[in-house]
């Protein structure tokens, strides 16, 4: 039997038939929650335990992009911005490995169909490690992107997050 302090979290326990069990947690809320796992009325070793639930399915239209690298960039210098992903319910989300990120810079009159992906680096950081002057009230990691503009002048910056590299 597995239970959680938050009743809204669905818990299913699957007996694998080999002496092991699989516990599956499902929720519309993310965060850290205390749970108990027992067999025959006795807590298993280590129970109660804290579990962290984080969505892997961001709602891209609700996610937040911020940072100085979105507004201006100096050619030849490293520029930075961040993405804070949230899910359909407004919970913090961290996309799975199937999400592919991309960035392109278009000069005047270039069309998006002509965009060539621009090199960038991206990685997950804790909010306190983010290179930003914005106060972040986020539980979990945010995605930090850095790029170097290669041409001076007015450009449009295009960023995408492609689920399952579907194009």
C-alpha positions as CSV (number, residue, x, y, z in Angstrom):
1,X,0.0,0.0,0.0
2,X,1.3,3.5,-0.9
3,X,-0.3,6.7,0.4
4,X,0.5,10.4,0.1
5,X,-0.1,13.3,2.4
6,X,-1.9,15.1,-0.5
7,X,-5.1,13.1,-1.2
8,X,-5.4,14.5,-4.7
9,X,-2.4,12.4,-5.8
10,X,-3.3,9.1,-7.4
11,X,-1.1,6.2,-6.3
12,X,-1.0,2.8,-8.0
13,X,1.1,-0.1,-6.8
14,X,2.0,-2.9,-9.2
15,X,3.3,-6.2,-8.0
16,X,5.8,-7.3,-10.5
17,X,5.6,-10.9,-9.3
18,X,9.4,-11.2,-8.7
19,X,9.5,-9.8,-5.2
20,X,9.5,-6.1,-6.3
21,X,6.8,-3.5,-6.6
22,X,6.4,-0.5,-8.9
23,X,4.8,2.6,-7.4
24,X,3.2,5.1,-9.8
25,X,2.3,8.6,-8.8
26,X,-0.1,10.8,-10.8
27,X,-1.0,14.3,-10.0
28,X,-2.1,17.7,-11.3
29,X,0.2,19.3,-8.7
30,X,4.0,19.4,-8.6
31,X,6.1,19.7,-5.5
32,X,7.6,17.6,-2.7
33,X,5.2,15.5,-0.7
34,X,5.5,13.0,2.1
35,X,4.4,9.5,1.3
36,X,4.3,6.1,3.1
37,X,4.8,2.7,1.6
38,X,3.8,-0.4,3.6
39,X,3.4,-4.1,3.1
40,X,1.1,-6.0,5.3
41,X,0.5,-3.0,7.5
42,X,4.3,-2.5,8.2
43,X,6.2,0.5,6.7
44,X,9.0,-0.6,4.4
45,X,12.5,0.5,5.3
46,X,12.9,4.2,4.6
47,X,9.2,5.0,4.8
48,X,7.9,7.6,5.2
49,X,9.8,9.2,2.4
50,X,9.6,12.5,0.5
51,X,8.8,12.3,-3.2
52,X,9.2,15.1,-5.7
53,X,6.7,15.3,-8.5
54,X,7.6,17.4,-11.6
55,X,5.8,17.6,-14.9
56,X,7.7,16.6,-18.0
57,X,5.0,18.0,-20.3
58,X,5.3,21.8,-20.5
59,X,2.6,24.0,-21.9
60,X,4.8,26.1,-24.1
61,X,2.3,28.9,-24.5
62,X,2.4,29.4,-20.7
63,X,6.1,29.1,-20.2
64,X,8.2,32.2,-19.5
65,X,11.2,33.5,-21.4
66,X,13.3,36.2,-19.7
67,X,16.8,37.7,-19.6
68,X,18.8,40.4,-21.3
69,X,19.8,38.2,-24.3
70,X,16.2,38.4,-25.5
71,X,16.3,42.2,-25.9
72,X,19.8,42.9,-27.0
73,X,23.0,41.2,-27.9
74,X,26.5,42.4,-28.5
75,X,28.2,40.7,-31.5
76,X,31.1,38.6,-30.3
77,X,30.0,38.5,-26.7
78,X,28.1,35.8,-24.8
79,X,24.4,36.6,-24.4
80,X,22.1,34.8,-22.0
81,X,18.4,34.2,-21.4
82,X,16.2,31.7,-19.6
83,X,13.1,29.6,-20.0
84,X,10.9,28.7,-17.0
85,X,8.6,25.9,-18.2
86,X,5.2,25.4,-16.6
87,X,2.6,22.7,-17.4
88,X,-1.1,23.0,-18.2
89,X,-1.9,23.6,-14.5
90,X,0.7,26.3,-13.9
91,X,3.1,23.9,-12.1
92,X,6.9,24.0,-12.8
93,X,7.8,21.6,-15.6
94,X,11.0,20.1,-16.9
95,X,10.7,18.8,-20.4
96,X,12.1,15.3,-21.0
97,X,15.0,14.5,-23.3
98,X,12.6,14.2,-26.3
99,X,12.4,18.0,-26.5
100,X,14.9,19.6,-28.8
101,X,15.7,23.3,-28.5
102,X,16.7,25.6,-31.3
103,X,17.6,29.3,-31.9
104,X,17.9,31.4,-35.1
105,X,18.8,35.0,-35.8
106,X,17.2,36.7,-38.8
107,X,18.4,39.9,-40.4
108,X,16.1,42.5,-41.9
109,X,13.7,41.0,-44.5
110,X,14.9,37.4,-44.0
111,X,12.0,35.0,-43.7
112,X,11.6,32.4,-41.0
113,X,11.5,29.7,-43.7
114,X,15.1,30.8,-44.6
115,X,16.3,30.5,-41.0
116,X,19.5,28.6,-40.3
117,X,19.9,27.3,-36.8
118,X,22.3,29.5,-34.8
119,X,24.8,27.8,-32.4
120,X,23.9,28.0,-28.7
121,X,24.5,26.2,-25.5
122,X,21.8,25.2,-23.1
123,X,21.7,23.6,-19.8
124,X,19.5,23.3,-16.7
125,X,20.4,25.5,-13.7
126,X,19.0,26.0,-10.2
127,X,17.3,29.5,-9.9
128,X,20.0,30.7,-7.6
129,X,22.7,29.9,-10.2
130,X,20.9,31.7,-13.1
131,X,22.7,34.7,-14.5
132,X,19.8,37.1,-14.2
133,X,18.8,40.1,-12.2
134,X,15.2,38.9,-11.9
135,X,14.0,37.5,-8.6
136,X,13.0,33.9,-9.3
137,X,10.3,32.1,-7.2
138,X,10.7,28.7,-8.8
139,X,10.9,25.3,-7.3
140,X,13.1,23.3,-9.6
141,X,15.5,24.1,-12.5
142,X,15.2,26.5,-15.4
143,X,16.7,26.3,-18.8
144,X,19.6,28.7,-19.5
145,X,20.6,29.4,-23.1
146,X,23.8,31.3,-24.1
147,X,24.7,32.3,-27.6
148,X,27.1,34.6,-29.4
149,X,25.7,37.0,-32.0
150,X,27.9,37.0,-35.1
151,X,26.6,40.1,-36.9
152,X,25.8,43.7,-35.8
153,X,22.6,45.4,-36.6
154,X,18.9,44.7,-36.1
155,X,17.9,41.0,-35.9
156,X,14.9,39.0,-34.9
157,X,15.7,36.2,-32.4
158,X,13.6,33.0,-32.8
159,X,13.6,30.3,-30.2
160,X,11.8,27.0,-30.4
161,X,11.3,23.9,-28.2
162,X,10.4,21.0,-30.5
163,X,8.6,18.1,-28.8
164,X,9.9,14.7,-30.1
165,X,12.0,16.6,-32.7
166,X,8.9,16.6,-34.9
167,X,9.9,19.8,-36.8
